[in-house]
């Protein structure tokens, strides 16, 4: 493998076909994956009961375009929008409702969303649905007690990709009304360069070609709607490609003028990183919480 970064050549890292499959398959690297996911679902169910979350609110016309809302303690609470991973083809908001419960426990309203999945729709469509979700939070949220004057984005895995795509400028000449309200984003174990994905076996589901892979690679976007601080983290025990893409995305955002803090979460894998960042001593999460409330910024 050559470890040439796009920073010098703008070429993707080169792997053998077998290694390529492994580098983009974090589930194969994670010990106790099923156990971890089962625990997250159980914790999420407990969180929705404890905080009396409003479930399955529709924000769009797509079959899976629903969200779960954890109302804040008061009308002006900050609001964090949480976007799940699953390689754009599987998983559900139930997998991250425990994260919604965590934010609610810290005085922050939370929206945990579903979106339609490949191969029923394309990644282009999913990116559009996430923007539609954020439009709903900004425009309709007041009807359900959200006044997102301080809006946060949190995405895990391909959810981090979708959050990064929401931050980047699309074909619209003017920013959406929610983008000026973003005060911070947390991109966790994400993918930001999709150019290798057409070469993966999973592309039979994703249906990416060269043009759509590049179009949906926020690493190569040169314009973003916000310079609000971004926290980027990757797990120590996940693949080198996932770790490298996080570093590359941090450079891209800094080039644009965004304040970025990078973290490698020790002794964590692609899924258990979600547990690690909820620990009381998690510097990354504590910085993110401070951003929600506009406290002196340590980013």
C-alpha positions in Angstrom: 0.0 0.0 0.0 1.2 3.5 -0.7 0.2 6.0 2.0 0.1 9.1 -0.3 -2.4 11.5 1.0 -4.6 13.7 -1.2 -2.9 16.6 0.4 0.1 16.1 -1.9 -1.3 14.3 -4.8 -5.1 14.4 -4.5 -5.1 10.7 -5.4 -6.8 8.1 -3.2 -4.6 5.7 -1.1 -3.9 2.5 -3.1 -4.8 -0.9 -1.7 -5.0 -4.4 -3.1 -8.7 -5.4 -3.8 -8.8 -7.6 -0.7 -7.3 -4.9 1.5 -9.7 -2.3 0.1 -12.6 -4.4 1.2 -11.2 -4.6 4.7 -10.3 -0.9 5.0 -13.9 0.1 4.3 -15.5 -2.6 6.5 -15.1 -1.4 10.1 -17.5 -4.1 11.3 -15.0 -6.7 10.5 -12.5 -5.1 12.8 -14.7 -4.6 15.8 -14.7 -7.1 18.6 -18.2 -7.8 20.2 -19.9 -5.7 17.5 -23.3 -7.4 17.9 -23.1 -7.2 21.7 -22.3 -3.5 21.5 -25.1 -2.7 19.1 -27.6 -4.7 21.2 -26.6 -2.7 24.3 -27.0 0.6 22.4 -30.5 -0.3 21.3 -31.4 -1.3 24.9 -30.0 2.0 26.2 -31.9 3.9 23.5 -35.2 2.3 24.5 -34.6 3.2 28.1 -33.7 6.8 27.0 -36.9 7.3 25.0 -39.0 6.2 28.1 -37.0 8.2 30.6 -37.2 11.5 28.7 -40.6 10.9 27.2 -39.4 11.2 23.6 -41.9 11.9 20.9 -41.4 9.1 18.4 -41.8 8.8 14.6 -42.5 12.4 13.8 -42.6 12.8 10.0 -40.3 15.4 8.4 -40.6 14.4 4.7 -42.5 12.3 2.2 -40.0 9.5 2.0 -41.1 6.2 3.6 -38.4 6.4 6.3 -38.3 10.1 6.8 -39.2 10.2 10.5 -37.5 11.4 13.6 -37.6 10.9 17.4 -37.6 14.1 19.4 -36.1 14.5 22.9 -37.6 17.9 24.0 -35.3 20.2 25.9 -35.9 21.4 29.4 -37.1 24.8 28.2 -38.1 26.4 24.9 -34.7 28.0 24.2 -32.7 24.8 24.8 -30.0 24.2 22.2 -30.8 21.3 19.8 -28.6 18.6 18.6 -29.5 16.8 15.4 -28.1 13.2 15.4 -27.5 11.2 12.2 -26.9 7.5 12.3 -24.4 5.4 10.2 -24.9 2.1 8.5 -23.1 2.7 5.2 -26.3 4.4 3.8 -28.0 1.0 3.6 -28.9 -0.3 7.1 -29.4 0.8 10.7 -32.1 3.0 12.3 -32.5 6.0 14.6 -33.1 3.5 17.4 -29.3 2.7 17.3 -28.5 6.3 18.4 -31.4 7.2 20.7 -29.2 6.6 23.7 -27.1 9.5 22.3 -30.3 11.6 22.2 -30.9 10.7 25.8 -27.4 11.7 26.8 -27.8 15.2 25.2 -31.2 15.6 26.9 -29.5 14.8 30.3 -27.2 17.7 29.6 -30.0 20.1 28.9 -29.9 19.9 25.2 -32.9 19.0 23.0 -32.2 16.2 20.5 -33.5 15.0 17.2 -32.6 11.5 16.1 -33.5 10.9 12.5 -34.1 8.2 10.0 -33.8 8.6 6.2 -34.4 6.4 3.2 -31.7 3.9 2.4 -29.8 2.4 -0.6 -30.6 0.8 -2.9 -34.2 2.1 -2.7 -32.7 5.6 -3.1 -29.3 7.0 -4.0 -26.8 8.7 -1.7 -27.6 12.0 -3.5 -31.2 11.5 -2.3 -30.1 10.8 1.3 -28.0 13.9 1.3 -31.0 15.9 0.2 -33.2 14.2 2.9 -30.7 15.3 5.7 -30.9 18.9 4.4 -34.7 18.5 4.4 -34.5 17.3 8.0 -32.5 20.4 9.0 -35.0 22.6 7.2 -37.8 20.9 9.2 -36.0 21.6 12.5 -35.5 25.2 11.6 -39.0 25.9 10.2 -41.4 23.4 11.8 -39.5 22.7 15.0 -41.1 25.5 16.9 -44.4 23.6 16.6 -42.9 20.8 18.7 -41.0 23.0 21.1 -37.7 23.4 19.3 -36.3 26.9 18.8 -32.9 26.1 17.4 -31.0 29.3 17.9 -28.1 27.1 18.8 -28.1 24.1 16.5 -25.6 21.2 16.8 -24.8 18.4 14.4 -23.7 15.0 15.5 -23.0 12.2 13.0 -21.4 8.8 13.5 -19.8 6.8 10.6 -21.7 7.5 7.4 -23.8 9.8 9.5 -20.7 11.9 9.9 -20.4 12.0 6.1 -24.0 13.2 5.9 -23.4 15.9 8.5 -20.3 17.0 6.6 -22.3 17.2 3.4 -24.9 19.3 5.2 -22.2 21.7 6.2 -20.9 22.1 2.7 -22.4 24.5 0.2 -24.6 22.8 -2.4 -25.9 24.1 -5.7 -28.1 26.7 -3.9 -26.7 30.2 -4.1 -27.9 31.1 -0.6 -27.5 29.2 2.6 -30.5 27.5 4.2 -32.0 29.3 7.2 -30.5 26.7 9.6 -26.9 27.0 8.6 -26.3 30.3 10.2 -27.6 28.8 13.5 -25.0 26.0 13.7 -22.7 26.5 16.6 -20.8 23.3 16.4 -20.5 19.9 14.8 -19.2 16.5 15.9 -18.0 14.2 13.1 -17.3 10.8 14.6 -15.5 7.9 12.7 -16.7 9.2 9.3 -16.0 8.7 5.6 -15.4 11.9 3.6 -13.8 10.6 0.4 -16.0 8.2 -1.5 -13.9 7.8 -4.6 -12.9 4.2 -3.8 -16.4 3.0 -3.1 -17.4 2.2 -6.7 -14.6 -0.5 -6.4 -16.2 -2.2 -3.4 -18.6 -5.2 -3.5 -21.1 -3.1 -1.5 -21.4 -0.8 -4.5 -24.0 -3.2 -5.9 -26.2 -1.6 -3.3 -24.8 1.9 -3.3 -24.8 2.3 -7.1 -22.1 5.0 -7.1 -20.2 5.9 -10.2 -17.1 8.1 -10.5 -19.1 11.3 -10.8 -21.5 10.6 -7.9 -18.7 9.4 -5.6 -16.8 12.6 -6.2 -19.9 14.8 -5.9 -20.7 13.2 -2.5 -17.1 13.5 -1.1 -17.1 16.5 1.2 -13.3 16.2 1.4 -13.3 17.8 -2.1 -15.8 20.5 -1.4 -14.1 23.9 -1.3 -16.9 25.9 0.1 -18.9 25.5 3.4 -21.8 27.5 4.8 -20.4 27.8 8.2 -17.1 28.2 10.0 -18.6 27.1 13.3 -16.2 24.8 15.2 -16.0 21.2 14.2 -14.8 18.3 16.4 -13.5 15.3 14.4 -12.7 12.0 16.1 -11.8 8.5 15.1 -11.3 5.3 17.1 -7.8 4.0 17.7 -8.8 0.5 16.8 -10.6 1.1 13.5 -9.1 0.9 10.1 -6.2 3.1 8.9 -8.4 4.4 6.1 -11.1 5.7 8.4 -8.4 7.3 10.6 -6.7 8.9 7.6 -9.9 10.3 6.2 -10.7 12.0 9.5 -7.2 13.6 9.4 -7.7 14.7 5.8 -11.1 16.2 6.5 -9.7 18.2 9.4 -7.1 19.7 7.0 -9.8 20.5 4.5 -11.9 22.4 7.0 -8.9 24.2 8.4 -8.0 25.3 4.9 -11.5 26.8 4.7 -10.9 28.7 8.0 -12.9 26.4 10.3 -11.7 25.9 13.8 -11.1 22.1 14.2 -10.2 19.9 17.1 -9.1 16.3 16.3 -9.2 13.3 18.6 -8.1 9.7 18.4 -10.2 7.9 21.0 -7.9 5.3 22.7 -8.9 1.7 23.1 -12.1 2.2 21.2 -13.4 0.6 18.0 -15.8 1.9 15.3 -18.9 1.2 17.5 -17.6 1.4 21.0 -16.3 4.9 20.3 -19.9 6.0 21.0 -19.5 4.6 24.6 -16.1 6.2 25.1 -17.2 9.8 24.2 -20.0 9.6 26.7 -17.6 9.1 29.6 -17.5 12.0 32.0 -13.8 12.6 31.2 -14.3 12.8 27.4 -12.6 16.0 26.4 -14.1 15.9 22.9 -17.7 15.7 24.2 -17.1 18.2 27.0 -15.9 20.7 24.4 -19.0 20.0 22.2 -21.3 20.5 25.2 -19.6 23.9 25.9 -20.3 25.0 22.3 -24.0 24.3 22.8 -24.2 26.8 25.6 -21.8 29.3 24.2 -19.3 28.9 27.0 -15.7 30.0 26.6 -14.4 28.0 23.8 -11.6 25.5 24.2 -11.7 24.4 20.6 
